[in-house]
Amino acid sequence: MIDIHCHILPGVDDGAQSINESIEMAKIAISEGITSIIATPHHRNGKYENTKHAILSKVDELNEVLKQQSLSLQILPGQEPRIYGEMLECYQNGELLTLNNTYKYLFIEFPSNHVPRYTDQLLYDIQMEGLIPIIVHPERNQEIIENPDILYQLVKKGALTQITASSMVGYFGKKISKFTNQLIGANLAHFISSDAHNVSNRRFMFSESLDLVEKQYGTDMVYFFIENAELLVKGNAIYKEIPQKVKVKKFLGIF
């Protein structure tokens, strides 16, 4: 399996803080059946700066260490940029890194409490550049939770989304777990990944989340997520169903 969102690079953000921690994360990933990880350090989130060139170099270094440790895990390059108005210009200037450097899929992280007003136009412009934006962990965005039609409209217009394994299993609470399931049910989730940061509190929970997906949605949905990750890494078109609006229950259960 392929994990497309993970903070396994050492000492670059709030993920692994040392090469030893990266090695421990790698061992746990392997035990969960993960064969490849896209390393996606934060970029321009107000605290961390990790440009394309720096990430490519760090990925090569970590792969060499894992090889020396005889760990059968491949690290691929990626990035988790926080949304900002000049993203397209920075991509054109070589600052932003697409997932696995295929010039196809680009992660977009929203602030946790809102969706910027310029998002719709920016995602349109990104797609006009030939890229496909992937909104990361939308299930944890407060404005999307309160108004899921925002996400529905963005997906309807071509954006993709990645939900987090730990959200699925309830790490962030029942409300977010329930909303994550609603997104899957409404065809508003295209990838599931760990967003793992360490080996203690922000763990992988990858196989556990896929077990839940299988119990609630069947084996086909598990393969949907697994195969989409494989297609993404190759820069190929992924599978997706027609998005639906999330049904929000109102007072006394009346829709």
Residue pairs with C-beta under 8 A, 6 or more apart in sequence:
1 32
1 33
1 34
1 35
1 206
1 226
1 229
2 34
2 35
2 36
2 37
2 38
2 226
2 229
2 230
2 232
2 233
3 29
3 34
3 36
3 37
3 38
3 193
3 194
3 196
3 204
3 206
3 229
4 38
4 40
4 78
4 99
4 162
4 191
4 193
4 229
4 232
4 233
5 38
5 40
5 78
5 80
5 107
5 136
5 162
5 164
5 191
5 193
5 194
5 195
6 15
6 25
6 29
6 37
6 38
6 39
6 40
6 193
6 194
6 195
6 196
6 204
7 13
7 14
7 15
7 16
7 39
7 40
7 41
7 42
7 195
7 196
7 197
7 202
8 15
8 16
8 22
8 25
8 26
8 29
8 37
8 39
8 62
8 75
8 196
9 15
9 16
9 22
9 39
9 41
9 55
9 58
9 59
9 62
9 75
10 16
10 17
10 18
10 19
10 21
10 22
10 58
10 62
11 17
11 18
12 41
12 48
12 50
12 54
12 55
12 58
13 41
13 42
13 47
13 48
13 50
14 42
14 47
14 48
14 197
15 41
15 196
15 197
15 198
16 22
16 25
16 197
16 198
17 198
19 62
19 65
21 198
21 199
22 62
22 65
23 65
23 66
23 69
23 71
24 199
25 196
25 198
25 199
25 204
26 37
26 66
26 69
26 71
26 73
27 71
28 199
28 203
28 204
29 37
29 73
29 194
29 196
29 204
29 206
30 71
30 72
30 73
32 204
32 206
32 207
33 206
33 207
34 73
34 204
34 206
35 72
35 73
35 74
36 73
36 74
36 75
36 76
36 233
37 73
37 74
37 75
37 76
38 75
38 76
38 77
38 78
38 99
38 100
38 233
39 55
39 58
39 59
39 62
39 75
39 76
39 77
39 78
40 78
40 79
40 80
40 99
40 107
41 48
41 50
41 55
41 58
41 79
41 80
42 48
42 50
42 80
42 81
42 82
42 109
43 49
43 50
43 51
43 79
43 80
43 81
43 82
43 96
44 81
44 82
44 84
45 80
45 81
45 82
45 109
46 82
50 79
51 95
51 97
52 79
52 94
52 95
52 96
52 97
52 101
53 94
55 77
55 78
55 79
55 97
56 77
56 97
56 101
59 75
59 76
59 77
62 75
63 74
63 75
66 73
66 75
76 99
76 100
76 233
77 97
77 100
77 101
78 97
78 98
78 99
78 100
78 107
79 96
79 97
79 99
79 107
80 107
80 109
80 136
81 87
81 96
81 106
81 107
81 108
81 109
82 109
82 110
82 111
83 108
83 109
83 110
83 111
83 116
83 119
83 122
85 118
85 122
87 96
87 108
87 122
87 126
88 122
88 125
88 126
88 129
90 96
91 106
91 126
91 129
91 131
92 129
96 106
98 104
98 105
98 106
98 131
99 105
99 106
99 107
99 134
99 232
99 233
100 232
100 233
100 235
102 233
102 234
102 235
103 130
103 131
103 235
104 131
104 132
104 232
104 235
105 131
105 132
105 133
105 134
105 160
105 232
105 235
106 126
106 131
106 132
106 133
106 134
107 133
107 134
107 136
107 162
108 123
108 126
108 133
108 134
108 135
108 136
108 159
109 136
109 137
110 116
110 119
110 135
110 138
110 141
110 144
111 141
112 140
112 141
112 142
113 141
113 142
113 143
114 141
114 142
114 143
115 141
115 143
115 144
115 150
119 154
120 153
120 154
120 157
123 133
123 154
123 157
123 158
123 159
124 157
126 133
127 133
127 158
132 158
132 159
132 160
133 158
133 159
133 160
134 159
134 160
134 161
134 162
134 190
134 191
135 151
135 154
135 159
135 160
135 161
135 162
136 161
136 162
136 195
137 162
137 163
137 164
137 167
137 195
138 144
138 151
138 161
138 163
138 183
138 188
139 145
139 163
139 164
139 167
139 176
139 179
139 180
139 183
140 164
140 167
140 172
140 176
143 150
144 150
144 151
145 175
145 176
145 179
148 179
148 182
148 183
148 186
148 188
148 245
148 246
148 248
149 245
149 246
151 161
151 183
151 188
151 246
152 186
152 188
152 243
152 244
152 245
152 246
155 161
155 188
155 243
156 243
160 190
160 191
160 238
160 240
161 183
161 188
161 189
161 190
161 191
162 189
162 190
162 191
162 192
162 193
163 180
163 183
163 184
163 189
163 191
163 192
164 180
164 192
164 193
164 194
164 195
165 192
165 193
165 194
165 195
165 204
165 205
165 206
165 208
165 209
165 210
166 172
166 194
166 195
166 202
166 203
166 205
166 209
167 176
167 177
167 180
168 177
168 180
168 181
168 192
168 205
168 209
168 212
168 213
169 177
169 205
169 208
169 209
169 212
170 177
171 205
179 246
180 189
181 216
182 246
182 247
183 189
183 246
184 213
184 216
184 217
184 221
185 217
185 244
186 243
186 244
186 245
186 246
186 247
187 240
187 241
187 242
187 243
187 244
188 243
188 244
188 246
190 228
190 238
190 239
190 240
191 225
191 228
191 229
191 232
191 238
192 209
192 210
192 213
192 225
193 206
193 229
194 203
194 204
194 205
194 206
195 202
196 202
196 203
196 204
196 205
196 206
210 222
210 225
210 226
213 221
213 222
213 225
214 221
214 222
224 239
227 239
228 238
228 239
231 237
231 238
231 239
232 238
247 255
248 255
249 255
